[in-house]
Amino acid sequence: MYARRRRRSLQSSTLVLMIIVLSVVALAVPMLLHIYILNSNDLNLQPQSAQKIDVAVQKDTSHGIAASEYGSRKEEAKTNQEAAEPSIAWEVLPAADQMDATIAELKPATLCTCAKCGSSSLWEELFAIVEGKSFKSMNYTGPPWIHNLSNKELWTNIEAKRKTDWSNFKDQDSFALIRDPKDRIMSAWKSKVTCDTDKEIRGHRIFVPELLNLVGPSSNITARTDKGFPCLDMSDYLAMLSQIHAQGREGSLNEHFLPQHLGCFKDVPPSMWTVVTTISGPNALCSLKSVVTKSANMSNTDDDCQIMIKTHNYTRSVDLSRADEVILDRITSKEYEMLGQYLNDA
């Protein structure tokens, strides 16, 4: 009898304990499930947050990165980097720390030229105007090259910086040097990436890899290396530029291949510039003088105004296939649309 009561008591205790345990479990499971869901959401969000941080870092650090690194960059970061780049134009001011007669004659101006447009000639002429002596008399060898107007070792009478603020553009005279787009594209090939030479040029190991990286791995174009250096045949060069344009990446091209409407005229159309001319324009030099000095007369058209020193004087002499001509027409069409009247005037 006693044993039976004891057994019933144990059974009752066990039942109560089980009820308690089940109750605890019933309360705990939803709480644990809720915590698990929160943690899962956090884990799912972390890669997105990390990705946003990574992109932000790339935006901050990508300025000035060589084109050879484009292949490793994300499209969003690259697009924002392009938008943040300063113009290729220079804002030039008379030096504030010197007040000799030459500096007193200078005035603020905005100057711009594209690579392969006669930039070396332009800056040598500007040097003679603002420094009062020829560049050749300096016996200077770079780098920095004469193209860097902020190089105080050379440019002592002016202070120059890449133009980022266009709000005062109309308050200054401005000068832009342009070139026939097709001649410029072919000149860039001849001087930077051509295979039509047995001697390596400085651009071969710089610009050929840059173009290959920019066009991306989806392209079937490869560089030739049989001459001991990377180079591009003309048709491959044009086909590569065509693919880059088709991908919408022409704004990322090195300045030697960058379309002119995305260079000097990216921020301000040519109609708003005081002077837009070619290197061989009949009044190019006097126009430059009138833009940067107070007393020069832009209306002069004597022999001293007609021409500046020419370098890399290259015009198309290569026979192009019909396919090459079609590509050349297509990738330069926007430049001709914007600059046609100024090329005709020159």
Sequence and secondary structure as in RCSB ss.txt:
>XXXX:A:sequence
MYARRRRRSLQSSTLVLMIIVLSVVALAVPMLLHIYILNSNDLNLQPQSAQKIDVAVQKDTSHGIAASEYGSRKE
EAKTNQEAAEPSIAWEVLPAADQMDATIAELKPATLCTCAKCGSSSLWEELFAIVEGKSFKSMNYTGPPWIHNLS
NKELWTNIEAKRKTDWSNFKDQDSFALIRDPKDRIMSAWKSKVTCDTDKEIRGHRIFVPELLNLVGPSSNITART
DKGFPCLDMSDYLAMLSQIHAQGREGSLNEHFLPQHLGCFKDVPPSMWTVVTTISGPNALCSLKSVVTKSANMSN
TDDDCQIMIKTHNYTRSVDLSRADEVILDRITSKEYEMLGQYLNDA
>XXXX:A:secstr
 HHHHHHHHHHHHHHHHHHHHHHHHHHHHHHHHHHHHHHHHHHHHHHHHHHHHHHHHHHHH TT  GGGGGGS H
HHHHHHHHHS  S EEEEE SS   HHHHTB  EEEEE TTSSHHHHHHHHHHHHHSS SGGGT   SS TT TT
 TTT  SEEEEE    TTGGGSEEEEEE  HHHHHHHHIIIIIBSS SS  TTHHHHHHHHHHHH TT     B 
TTSS BB HHHHHHHHHHHHHTT GGGS TTTS GGGTTTSSS GGGSSEEEETT TTHHHHHHHHHBSS  TT 
 SHHHH    SS     S   HHHHHHHHHHHHHHHHHHHHHHHH 
